[in-house]
């Protein structure tokens, strides 16, 4: 019987789809000092410069004094209530001597750069900074995710990808959520939309999201090369680095692979792991990512023959990964005790510490499956061969046995054959001792061309009937 908390958690969250909120991190806000080449927001004595040939959308939160402002050919200021600019008649005492400060170029900020996104299960978690760790492919918005650009913020993003369009569930811009394809398409064609989104791929909304409680494949594997092109991998010190599915770099830590039934809920299980383990002080430094992946199945570990959906749990904890291994073992122990109640049939893990792998059911099923595939292939070849559909290649003929025959011939030995030692008792008649009656008609021993044999006088070879 499952414990009561397990049952309550299962019924409260069963059927929940695994949709996440993905928030764009960079902005083009005027008040963000990282957007300026001097690392400071311009003040009253400064000359503000925007690149003339660069398109830009800038959100302005408050009022700012400037000495001079040089604007681009294509751009916009999105002014918050009460925000604006003015030129001071005198010197700004708290500003300093004044410099020319330039707004940074944002053209290179790419949608497919996983470092530019944050993920959360709810908007409340996003507001409180409770972000999730994901592999690189899933750090970028998936087909069923809700994309969020901060409400009081401006941005510019390059949406170029290997596909003509990027599909997501919804997009929120300046506090307005677009989940209608036609409505968002109209926004993209507006002046603000063209300044904020650019690139070869169009962002589309209105997807159905993920309706599978066990989770859905992200769909970003088609852009794997472009995603990884934005990632820089670091050197590792662990003994046996691991490469999770959907990740661009090897990692030090642990990977737990979970096999499930129809009753499994990814969101339920993610909540369980958070409650049971990640809330513990000893696992505070852990980064854990959980998602459904399609893993390529290979016959005998070589020939691919299909994809298998699995739940991948990636656990990271620095270069040593000792806590990752401990957490992986705790997860497997919990699955042994409560896996049947959670819809989990089997789980296994591997670590970068070189300690090997462990499974609650072993690899027996995989081996048996491979053997069955091999037997099926052999039977299929035999049937097709008998029906004449497939012809087996002829085998090369074996060497003729006549060479052995020739070798046994005395004439080929250039000399007399060796017949062994002579036996005076069984030799040619002219060599045997001259014993009267030995070779007569009544002899009991007969010498013929076929050999030497004994003659039984009871059975005369000339008689046809036996006479007693």
Helices and strands as residue ranges (DSSP letters): H 4-13, E 21-24, G 33-35, E 47-49, E 56-60, E 63-66, E 68-70, E 75-79, E 84-87, E 100-102, G 114-116, E 117-120, H 123-127, H 136-139, E 146-148, E 157-158, E 165-167, E 170-173, E 176-178, H 181-188, H 191-196, E 197-198, E 202-204, G 221-223, H 224-228, E 253-260, H 266-273, I 274-278, G 281-283, E 287-299, E 303-316, H 322-342, E 344-351, E 357-359, H 364-386, H 402-407, G 410-413, E 445-448, E 451-454
